[in-house]
Amino acid sequence: MRCAVLRTSRKPGAAGSLPPQGGKAGARQTGAERMNTLSEKTIICRCEDLTVDEIRERIEQGYGSFEEIKRITRIGMGPCQGRTCRQHLLRELARAAGKTPGEIELPTFRPPTKQISFGAIGGLDHDQ
Amino acid sequence: MINKTAEVVVIGGGSIGCATAYNLARLGYNKVVVLEKGYICRGSTGRCAAGIRQQWGTEMNCLLSRHSIRRFERMNEELDYPDDVEFRQNGYLMVTYSEDEAKMLKNNLQLQERLGIPVQYLSIEEVKEIVPALNTERVVASTICMEDGQANPFKVTDAYMRAAKRLGVQFYTGTEVTGLRLRGGKIEAVITDRGEIAAPQVVNATGPYAKFISQMVGHELPVEPERHQIVVTEPLEPLFKPLVMNFYHQTYCQQVANGSILTGYGNSEEPKGINYTCSWQFLKALSAKIIDQLPVLRQVNIIRHWAGHYGISPDGQPVLGPVPGVEGYYLALGCGKGFMLSPMIGELVAQCAAGRETTLPLEILGVERFKKGELIIEPAVV
């Protein structure tokens, strides 16, 4: 008996998760500038397959904090545990609230720091 | 600024608080206020294992869950929810390793059959067929109910909150109740860190925090917070359908909608109290329990670990309805099954507060039973 790790597939028609590089030739864009150039189909949470427009819609509906959006969309709850999407969501929340990302309250950082298997923790693998 | 007056204040923005507020508004209350000290779903609802079952050992737990399941089945439509509460009836598989526990399951089965709950007693071969990954070496007895299942606690609470808002209910998050004022044995006002709300009725839907609210009116409530911890793994291809509840290991384990395995337990030996920390001891013990039951999960990675609480009542049953001696004060406490019973608890407590006839008799679950010693102990808890 074996079990297989599930690989999520992207939504059909979704653009890549990296924002397009544009703007003045040679000028390095700030993160906020790049967020402004995202297409609505750009994925910002790869684990849960969430596009930037889905997140913006939730913010418009009144889910104004990181914790609320996390609970309703599962953003940051997948295998990467927010390592990819956290900064993107902070920027979106900051933009909507007219604040800087540093002023947005962060969600709880939960253990384990790195993924770890039941076998490794149970110590059973060392006994064999 | 918050409202200065209300007809009824519901304390707690979890599934029960939101369901109660929705039902109060439906029964004709015009000024319903919900107070939540954090954000919606911050407490036990947002931390629970999301299971919904009818396989209980007391008549009231069976009836409350039976009626709740009927409401989960049509929740998207009833609450006109544009999203999906993700109610899935994949069953609950109860597993025992000892003759004593097997006897308990058989007794419960008789009660469940009498109440029309479709539960089956399974042979070991049938267990293997339903969950091929399960280690059945030590299994003595097992039952399954295919109407049981799971739902998304965030979405269920969101659905109730949105429906309540459409009916005019006011929600104040980030608002902590610091006191309750009585006059002549009656509720007069709710005091918060954002001001006072004059109200003749208050519903305590704060789960594991309920005793602290009760203390504000001088009421000693024997419902104690018990920490439970849960982990979730990386998502897997479909592996098994029902939630596996093991009485020997005291664990619950299920594969949730996105493919992750969600499993945990609570250590009843721990000192009672609010404790949100995650412990290494738990991870170590849980890993051994899971590898014994589902050896196939040995190499599967845990990605997230959190803690929440049950509000433990002396008999394992909910505590519902008025509190004698404190007029206008009502309890809406699921006591370890708040999320799964929230549709019925919300309905019954709202009916009771509104002075209407209740769908099910409520008196038997009143708080006076602890004083009178009239306890009917729920045996099927982990």
Interface residues (C-beta under 8 A of the other chain):
Chain A: M1 R2 C3 A4 V5 L6 T8 E48 S65 E67 E68 R71 I72 R74 M77 G78 P79 Q81 T108 R110 P111 P112 Q115 I116 S117 F118 G119 I121 G122 G123 L124 D125
Chain B: Y39 I40 C41 R42 G46 P132 A133 F154 K155 D158 V232 E234 P235 L236 E237 L239 N258 G259 C278 L283 K284 L286 S287 A288 I290 I291 P295 V296 L297 R298 Q299 V300 N301 I302 I303 R304 H305 W306
